[in-house]
Structures are given as C-alpha cells and as structure tokens.
Amino acid sequence: MDNIAEEIDARGLICPLPVLRLRKRLAVRAPGEVVRMLADDPVAVIDVPHFCAEAGHVLLSTGDGEDATGRWQVYEIRKG
C-alpha cells in the first residue's frame, strides 16, 4: 500500500504491548489514515485482527517480513 502514514515497529514486544502501541499511535491519526505495524509476537496474529474488529478499524492486509535478524508479521490498518 502506498499511502502509509506511519510505520510502527513493535518487533521485540510481547503481548499485549504490540496492540497497546498500535492503539496509542492510531489515537492521534485521522480516520482513514493507514498505519503499518511490524510485530514478531506470535500472539499478534490473533490480537491485531481482534483489536481492529473491536475498535472499528479495518485490517487491510497481513503479510510476512524477514531479514538476517529474523521473521515478523506485517499488518496494514486503516483507522476507523
């Protein structure tokens, strides 16, 4: 997605910190803005979609990232 307003690097954080960071950063964004979050917490695959559904945000996409330091998930979320 091209119109990413912010990228949140939550790698190294464990539940519930990735979602708490996402919630805090979305709070200052305008409705419709898109943020990308990187997370390597295995529970994030459950927590992020649940948070989006409960808070009225749209989970646009999920994917995977990897480099020499490890693997992580990539989430793109539109603020509701």
Sequence and secondary structure as in RCSB ss.txt:
>XXXX:A:sequence
MDNIAEEIDARGLICPLPVLRLRKRLAVRAPGEVVRMLADDPVAVIDVPHFCAEAGHVLLSTGDGEDATGRWQVY
EIRKG
>XXXX:A:secstr
   EEEEEE TT  TTHHHHHHHHHHHTS TT EEEEEE  TTHHHHHHHHHHHHT EEEEEEEEEETTEEEEEE
EEE  
